[in-house]
Amino acid sequence: VPMTEQQPIDRGITWTIPQLDNLRLMRAQFIQHSFKPHAHDYYVLGIVEAGLQTFTYNPYIRKKELLTTSPGGLIIINPDEMHTGEAAIKHGFTYRALYPTKTLMSQIMRTFGDTDTQLPVFKGGIANDTDLFRRIQVLHHMSENPDDTLRLEEGLTHFFVDLVRRYAYHP
């Protein structure tokens, strides 16, 4: 029987942290899968750990703007904003993401924000922020097998607070 080269497969796993309004997390490897234009009713905060990913953000508005995410960049997508996503190289990319709800972000704004408690709005796309990249990476790995859930919750909360302080704007 002739040997055939094994086709790489896309795979992903999700889990939640109930104490943070069921914050959903995902770890995945995408090689062939291509996400057509779509939106979510929650925020998307993603990092590429290996490989290269490419995406358009609000593809109907900025059709020509193709963003490429390499390890070190933080993908930030607001709720209800259209985006795509796919591998930029043959070997694909490994990806980790947090999907905070509007409720969670509004709680964080109320607790740690200034006087206005509206939902944070980010200039979507990629933030080249090695500090936040490392923090989301460490917390994400920790969440897979948390031995200290309080430390994890606090770490994630402080991550969200710093994200808002650095990147949210008031339109």
Disulfide bonds with the S-S distance in Angstrom:
none
